[in-house]
Structures are given as C-alpha cells and as structure tokens.
Amino acid sequence: MKNQWLINITMVLLSWLSLSFLGRRNIKRFLPASVLVVFLEALNVQVGKKLKWWTFYNKPNSYITGELPFNLGPFLVGSMWILKWT
C-alpha cells in the first residue's frame, strides 16, 4: 500500500511539473475543457462500475486511492497537452 501511495504521488507531481512547459496562457485557455473531460471520465467510471462494463481483478480500495490520482494527474494534464497540440 505504501508503494501505491508513492506511485500515485509521483504520477501526479510529474504530470503537473510538465505544465511549466505549457505556458500560463495555454493553461488558462485549456483548463476548463480539461476539467470537463476529467468530470465526464469520472462519471463514465462510476456508470461503468455500476453496469459492470469491466471487471477489476485487483480492485482499488476506493476512488480516492484508485482512480482519482490518475484523473487529476496524467489524465487532466494530458488532455491539456492534447488540446494544445491539436
């Protein structure tokens, strides 16, 4: 469990550190759309779990320790980078 927390923190920090290369103007421009993407993805995860669209063999204990670091880290920052590049 300690390793998972370390991986989650590292994943979030590294992705947020990459925002320094994106620029303040682009962050302001793409942050609202990226937050919407993360919100829709969080809804998709909750609906998918309820309707059993997929199976987790190594189930995370909770959303906060399982999927939230990924959504706030690489998914949010990655969507900002993708919006900038496209």
C-alpha positions as YAML, in Angstrom:
chain: A
units: angstrom
residues:
- id: 1
  name: MET
  ca: [0.00, 0.00, 0.00]
- id: 2
  name: LYS
  ca: [2.88, 2.38, 0.73]
- id: 3
  name: ASN
  ca: [4.26, 1.76, -2.74]
- id: 4
  name: GLN
  ca: [0.90, 2.59, -4.28]
- id: 5
  name: TRP
  ca: [0.77, 5.95, -2.45]
- id: 6
  name: LEU
  ca: [4.31, 6.71, -3.62]
- id: 7
  name: ILE
  ca: [3.43, 5.83, -7.20]
- id: 8
  name: ASN
  ca: [0.26, 7.94, -7.06]
- id: 9
  name: ILE
  ca: [2.06, 10.99, -5.65]
- id: 10
  name: THR
  ca: [4.90, 10.66, -8.15]
- id: 11
  name: MET
  ca: [2.48, 10.27, -11.05]
- id: 12
  name: VAL
  ca: [0.56, 13.41, -10.09]
- id: 13
  name: LEU
  ca: [3.66, 15.51, -9.38]
- id: 14
  name: LEU
  ca: [5.48, 14.58, -12.58]
- id: 15
  name: SER
  ca: [2.49, 15.34, -14.74]
- id: 16
  name: TRP
  ca: [1.86, 18.69, -13.01]
- id: 17
  name: LEU
  ca: [5.54, 19.61, -13.35]
- id: 18
  name: SER
  ca: [5.20, 19.25, -17.11]
- id: 19
  name: LEU
  ca: [2.72, 22.15, -17.08]
- id: 20
  name: SER
  ca: [5.64, 24.56, -16.67]
- id: 21
  name: PHE
  ca: [6.44, 23.88, -20.34]
- id: 22
  name: LEU
  ca: [2.84, 24.50, -21.43]
- id: 23
  name: GLY
  ca: [2.73, 28.18, -20.53]
- id: 24
  name: ARG
  ca: [0.37, 30.25, -18.41]
- id: 25
  name: ARG
  ca: [-1.77, 31.39, -21.36]
- id: 26
  name: ASN
  ca: [-2.36, 27.84, -22.58]
- id: 27
  name: ILE
  ca: [-3.16, 26.61, -19.07]
- id: 28
  name: LYS
  ca: [-5.83, 29.30, -18.68]
- id: 29
  name: ARG
  ca: [-7.15, 28.50, -22.12]
- id: 30
  name: PHE
  ca: [-7.41, 24.73, -21.84]
- id: 31
  name: LEU
  ca: [-8.05, 24.14, -18.13]
- id: 32
  name: PRO
  ca: [-11.87, 24.46, -18.28]
- id: 33
  name: ALA
  ca: [-12.16, 21.95, -21.12]
- id: 34
  name: SER
  ca: [-9.76, 19.57, -19.39]
- id: 35
  name: VAL
  ca: [-11.72, 19.74, -16.14]
- id: 36
  name: LEU
  ca: [-14.87, 18.90, -18.10]
- id: 37
  name: VAL
  ca: [-13.11, 15.91, -19.67]
- id: 38
  name: VAL
  ca: [-11.99, 14.66, -16.24]
- id: 39
  name: PHE
  ca: [-15.50, 15.13, -14.84]
- id: 40
  name: LEU
  ca: [-17.04, 13.16, -17.71]
- id: 41
  name: GLU
  ca: [-14.44, 10.43, -17.30]
- id: 42
  name: ALA
  ca: [-15.21, 10.18, -13.57]
- id: 43
  name: LEU
  ca: [-18.90, 9.79, -14.42]
- id: 44
  name: ASN
  ca: [-18.03, 7.16, -17.00]
- id: 45
  name: VAL
  ca: [-16.07, 5.19, -14.41]
- id: 46
  name: GLN
  ca: [-18.93, 5.28, -11.91]
- id: 47
  name: VAL
  ca: [-21.53, 4.22, -14.51]
- id: 48
  name: GLY
  ca: [-19.22, 1.53, -15.85]
- id: 49
  name: LYS
  ca: [-18.68, 0.02, -12.41]
- id: 50
  name: LYS
  ca: [-22.41, 0.03, -11.68]
- id: 51
  name: LEU
  ca: [-23.35, -1.56, -15.00]
- id: 52
  name: LYS
  ca: [-20.37, -3.96, -14.86]
- id: 53
  name: TRP
  ca: [-18.87, -2.88, -18.16]
- id: 54
  name: TRP
  ca: [-15.49, -4.13, -16.97]
- id: 55
  name: THR
  ca: [-14.00, -6.26, -14.21]
- id: 56
  name: PHE
  ca: [-11.25, -5.23, -11.81]
- id: 57
  name: TYR
  ca: [-9.14, -8.17, -10.69]
- id: 58
  name: ASN
  ca: [-7.00, -6.08, -8.36]
- id: 59
  name: LYS
  ca: [-9.74, -3.80, -7.07]
- id: 60
  name: PRO
  ca: [-8.71, -0.44, -5.64]
- id: 61
  name: ASN
  ca: [-9.96, 0.22, -2.12]
- id: 62
  name: SER
  ca: [-11.65, 3.48, -3.02]
- id: 63
  name: TYR
  ca: [-11.96, 6.02, -5.80]
- id: 64
  name: ILE
  ca: [-9.60, 8.39, -3.96]
- id: 65
  name: THR
  ca: [-6.72, 5.92, -3.80]
- id: 66
  name: GLY
  ca: [-7.53, 4.18, -7.07]
- id: 67
  name: GLU
  ca: [-8.62, 6.38, -9.95]
- id: 68
  name: LEU
  ca: [-8.53, 9.95, -8.61]
- id: 69
  name: PRO
  ca: [-4.72, 10.33, -8.78]
- id: 70
  name: PHE
  ca: [-4.78, 9.18, -12.39]
- id: 71
  name: ASN
  ca: [-7.63, 11.56, -13.25]
- id: 72
  name: LEU
  ca: [-6.01, 14.55, -11.53]
- id: 73
  name: GLY
  ca: [-2.54, 13.73, -12.77]
- id: 74
  name: PRO
  ca: [-1.84, 12.35, -16.23]
- id: 75
  name: PHE
  ca: [-5.42, 12.50, -17.50]
- id: 76
  name: LEU
  ca: [-6.00, 16.18, -16.70]
- id: 77
  name: VAL
  ca: [-2.56, 17.35, -17.77]
- id: 78
  name: GLY
  ca: [-2.51, 15.04, -20.78]
- id: 79
  name: SER
  ca: [-5.79, 16.43, -22.01]
- id: 80
  name: MET
  ca: [-4.37, 19.97, -21.77]
- id: 81
  name: TRP
  ca: [-1.34, 18.93, -23.80]
- id: 82
  name: ILE
  ca: [-3.51, 17.18, -26.40]
- id: 83
  name: LEU
  ca: [-5.76, 20.23, -26.70]
- id: 84
  name: LYS
  ca: [-2.69, 22.41, -27.23]
- id: 85
  name: TRP
  ca: [-1.23, 20.13, -29.90]
- id: 86
  name: THR
  ca: [-4.48, 19.78, -31.80]
...
